[in-house]
Amino acid sequence: MKRLALICGLIFAAAAAACAAKYVEREFTCPVCGDSFYAKLDTGEVPHDMRLDLKPLGDAPAPWLLPDCPVCGFVVYSISMTKAELAKSKTIVFSEEYIKNQKRSSYFRLGLLYDKLGKPPFMVANAFLRASWQEEKEPARLKEDLELTLKFFSACAKDEKSVVEERENSQLLMGELLRRLGKFEEASAHMKGLQKIKGFQNNFFGDVVAYQLNLCAQKDASVYEMEDVRSSKKPLLDQLRWQFKKLMRKYKKQ
């Protein structure tokens, strides 16, 4: 069974997995404006499960914290940058578009940076996907995040230079994004197309596709979890137990 790709490349060495705290604090110097600031970094907990949009559940960071300059809003995505990349980043950060979005989530701004820097579509898409987790309580921003994520995953799916795993993950997530955006007919057509591809047959990817098709038929744009997919293949009593567990978990959060 294929694993869903969780490629971010943004975990810093200072966040030691053996640390008992949930995060560590580290001082950074912004390479763009030179301001010194402290930023919290997560300590590497492994998620037990995730949603269909890959957001980790439980106590796992979702998404990972990023060093975010409080002065210019630059998201420090790398501890080593070439002179050319730094020069281009400065131009981006002081552009009208970036300044206009300084109050957006860190991962939204990271997506803007990656896009303007010419990073691979899969990397850009993952940044905007994580922005959707940060801004999911703001409907207008969430919609923009999902649309941008869909745009770049679609580009990755069409890019023959992308590795197979990235293309397959992009194709699977395209169905999730189309459904979440309420584009049920388009999502259904996309998912039915995936069912004809070998990489989505007789594996968990195939199970996700079948589950998504059922949600589209019900015109359901809600958020669901990987465990919902696994539960749907179990006997009715087990399904009811899972639904009760979810209900109790939701109740405890209120």
C-alpha positions, 0 to 999 in steps of 0.5 A, spaced: 500 500 500 502 506 497 503 511 503 501 519 502 507 523 500 508 528 506 513 532 503 515 539 506 522 540 507 521 545 512 523 541 519 529 545 522 534 541 526 533 545 532 527 541 533 529 535 536 524 529 536 527 527 543 525 533 547 519 533 551 516 539 550 512 540 544 516 546 541 523 549 542 524 557 541 530 559 537 533 566 535 533 567 528 536 573 523 531 575 518 535 574 511 531 579 508 530 585 513 536 583 518 531 583 524 533 579 529 527 575 532 525 569 536 521 563 533 517 557 536 519 550 532 515 544 533 519 538 536 517 532 531 511 528 533 509 523 529 501 524 527 497 517 528 492 519 523 490 524 518 484 527 514 483 526 507 487 533 506 493 530 509 492 535 515 495 531 521 490 529 527 491 529 535 497 532 538 501 532 532 503 539 529 498 542 523 502 545 520 509 545 522 511 552 525 515 556 521 520 562 523 516 568 521 519 575 521 515 580 525 517 586 521 517 584 513 513 578 514 518 574 510 517 566 512 524 563 513 524 557 509 531 555 509 537 556 513 541 557 507 540 561 501 544 563 495 545 570 493 541 570 487 535 567 491 536 572 497 536 577 492 529 575 489 526 574 495 527 581 497 524 583 491 518 579 492 517 581 500 517 588 498 512 587 492 505 590 493 502 583 492 506 580 498 505 587 502 498 586 501 498 579 504 502 580 510 497 578 515 495 572 511 498 565 514 505 564 514 504 558 509 500 562 504 506 567 504 510 561 503 506 559 497 507 566 494 514 566 495 515 559 492 511 561 486 515 567 485 521 563 486 519 558 481 519 552 486 516 545 483 508 545 483 508 540 488 512 544 493 508 550 492 501 546 492 503 543 499 505 550 502 498 553 500 495 546 502 497 547 509 495 555 509 488 552 508 489 548 515 491 555 518 485 559 515 480 554 515 475 558 520 475 563 515 471 561 509 473 566 504 481 565 505 480 558 505 476 558 498 482 561 496 487 557 499 483 551 496 483 554 489 490 555 489 492 548 492 488 545 486 491 549 481 498 547 483 497 540 484 493 540 477 500 543 474 504 537 478 499 532 475 500 534 468 508 535 469 512 529 466 518 531 470 515 530 477 516 523 480 510 518 480 509 519 487 508 526 487 503 526 481 499 520 484 498 524 490 497 530 486 491 526 482 488 524 489 488 530 492 485 534 486 479 530 487 479 532 495 479 539 493 474 539 487 469 536 492 471 541 498 470 546 493 463 544 491 465 542 484 461 535 485 460 533 478 468 535 476 470 531 482 466 525 480 469 525 473 476 526 475 475 520 480 472 515 475 478 517 471 483 515 476 479 508 477 482 506 470 489 508 472 493 502 475 496 506 481 489 507 484 486 500 483 486 494 489 490 499 494 488 504 499 488 510 494 483 506 490 479 505 497 479 513 498 477 514 491 471 510 492 469 513 498 470 520 495 465 518 489 460 516 494 461 523 498 460 527 491 454 523 490 451 526 496 454 532 494 458 532 501 463 538 501 465 536 509 472 534 512 473 527 513 479 523 515 483 517 513 479 513 518 472 514 515 475 511 509 477 504 513 471 504 517 466 504 511 469 497 509 468 494 516 461 491 518 456 496 520 457 495 528 464 497 527 462 503 523 457 506 528 462 505 534 467 509 529 462 515 528 460 515 536 468 515 537 468 521 533 462 524 536 465 524 543 471 527 540 468 533 537 464 534 544 470 534 548 473 539 544 467 544 545 
